[in-house]
């Protein structure tokens, strides 16, 4: 993606403040034409600026209040196949490849401790997964956010 200009950053900030804002409302707020806002939003979407809206849905509301991070050590030569198998585990909310002692950090959501035990067992059963370590999420001290980054980017774009 090319760098975001001041208008892109203002549009993103307005969407962050009111994710349900209509194109017309955004155009009025930013003093842009509706077509400009629509075109910029389409370009930003194609460039991957907007992540999945699933991020805004609480696993707890869906009946999965227990979250945990599972660190996974694996055979790196089997990484693509392992990722595909992990993709089939519905309780896995997110996976990051990481550096250090482990290879992946996986966030899972479960109904209870027994369910978590079963999910961990399914992950360990994937061929090429060598070990795992589970850490319960006790609370979310700082929720996912990019508002600070947006403000930095907006200041730097001026």
Legacy VTK file of the C-alpha trace (Angstrom):
# vtk DataFile Version 3.0
C-alpha trace
ASCII
DATASET POLYDATA
POINTS 158 float
0.000 0.000 0.000
1.183 3.479 -0.732
1.391 5.792 2.236
-1.799 7.259 3.629
-2.322 10.968 3.096
-3.963 13.426 5.482
-7.443 12.879 4.000
-7.110 9.080 4.296
-6.074 9.428 7.929
-8.953 11.809 8.711
-11.393 9.383 7.067
-10.007 6.455 9.067
-10.205 8.479 12.289
-13.836 9.411 11.557
-14.694 5.762 10.874
-12.957 4.703 14.063
-14.957 7.221 16.065
-18.239 6.132 14.421
-17.933 2.797 12.591
-21.593 2.908 11.557
-21.368 6.346 9.949
-22.845 6.529 6.475
-20.845 7.729 3.516
-23.011 10.850 3.439
-22.321 11.577 7.132
-18.590 11.041 6.629
-18.598 13.329 3.589
-20.344 16.057 5.563
-18.047 15.704 8.560
-14.888 15.783 6.432
-16.248 18.362 3.948
-15.670 16.044 1.014
-17.949 14.849 -1.750
-19.781 11.560 -1.281
-17.990 10.169 -4.355
-14.590 11.088 -2.914
-15.379 9.327 0.353
-16.684 6.231 -1.456
-13.654 6.082 -3.755
-11.209 6.490 -0.897
-12.978 3.876 1.220
-12.900 1.423 -1.698
-9.179 2.075 -2.244
-8.425 1.709 1.462
-10.403 -1.536 1.601
-8.592 -2.974 -1.439
-5.256 -1.984 0.097
-6.038 -3.979 3.253
-6.361 -1.000 5.599
-9.633 -2.310 7.027
-9.370 -5.564 8.927
-12.144 -8.069 9.456
-15.210 -6.734 11.196
-15.279 -10.042 13.115
-12.765 -8.416 15.483
-15.695 -6.451 16.948
-17.687 -9.532 17.980
-17.143 -10.787 21.520
-16.438 -14.533 21.886
-18.103 -14.292 25.322
-21.350 -13.140 23.700
-21.201 -16.256 21.519
-20.867 -18.535 24.555
-17.067 -18.844 24.686
-15.992 -16.818 27.747
-12.679 -18.578 28.426
-9.788 -17.316 26.332
-6.217 -18.548 26.361
-2.985 -18.090 24.487
-1.424 -21.337 23.362
2.249 -21.138 22.436
3.121 -23.753 19.832
6.492 -25.250 18.941
6.513 -27.012 15.586
8.513 -28.514 12.768
9.111 -25.455 10.564
9.345 -27.592 7.422
5.657 -28.435 7.841
4.473 -24.887 8.550
2.076 -24.393 5.583
0.267 -27.681 6.236
0.112 -27.042 9.990
-1.406 -23.593 9.408
-4.059 -25.129 7.157
-4.935 -27.722 9.799
-5.102 -25.085 12.535
-7.390 -23.011 10.303
-9.949 -25.853 10.617
-10.122 -25.541 14.422
-13.093 -23.191 15.009
-12.016 -22.255 18.535
-8.809 -20.680 17.209
-9.474 -16.963 17.015
-6.056 -15.785 15.854
-2.568 -17.130 15.131
0.699 -15.230 14.856
4.055 -16.598 13.787
6.566 -15.325 16.335
10.287 -15.369 16.953
11.934 -16.869 19.996
11.441 -20.120 21.891
8.079 -20.875 20.264
6.957 -20.638 16.658
3.321 -19.588 16.955
1.147 -17.759 19.424
-2.466 -18.846 19.154
-5.484 -17.198 20.766
-8.375 -19.566 21.438
-11.863 -19.088 22.870
-13.601 -21.916 24.741
-16.705 -22.610 26.831
-14.806 -23.844 29.901
-11.592 -25.494 31.105
-12.558 -28.936 29.759
-13.231 -27.459 26.339
-9.830 -25.716 26.457
-8.173 -29.022 27.359
-9.820 -30.638 24.311
-8.789 -27.806 21.985
-5.202 -28.043 23.194
-5.280 -31.798 22.577
-6.533 -31.232 19.012
-3.713 -28.750 18.390
-1.128 -31.197 19.770
-2.563 -33.933 17.543
-1.668 -31.966 14.390
1.272 -33.714 12.762
4.348 -31.520 13.091
3.217 -29.774 16.284
5.854 -30.711 18.829
4.759 -28.935 22.016
2.369 -26.381 23.417
2.048 -24.213 26.491
-1.244 -22.672 27.564
-1.778 -19.376 29.381
-5.249 -18.292 30.483
-6.388 -14.776 29.696
-7.345 -13.303 33.063
-8.468 -9.906 31.770
-7.974 -7.554 28.864
-6.055 -4.666 30.388
-5.773 -2.717 27.133
-8.149 -3.752 24.352
-7.008 -3.893 20.739
-6.537 -0.360 19.553
-4.894 1.670 16.847
-6.130 5.124 17.897
-2.692 6.096 19.226
-1.076 4.999 15.972
-3.678 6.931 13.971
-2.957 10.085 15.945
0.797 9.641 15.426
0.286 9.112 11.696
-1.995 12.140 11.459
0.568 14.364 13.220
3.378 13.052 11.022
1.419 13.601 7.791
1.048 17.337 8.351
LINES 1 159
158 0 1 2 3 4 5 6 7 8 9 10 11 12 13 14 15 16 17 18 19 20 21 22 23 24 25 26 27 28 29 30 31 32 33 34 35 36 37 38 39 40 41 42 43 44 45 46 47 48 49 50 51 52 53 54 55 56 57 58 59 60 61 62 63 64 65 66 67 68 69 70 71 72 73 74 75 76 77 78 79 80 81 82 83 84 85 86 87 88 89 90 91 92 93 94 95 96 97 98 99 100 101 102 103 104 105 106 107 108 109 110 111 112 113 114 115 116 117 118 119 120 121 122 123 124 125 126 127 128 129 130 131 132 133 134 135 136 137 138 139 140 141 142 143 144 145 146 147 148 149 150 151 152 153 154 155 156 157
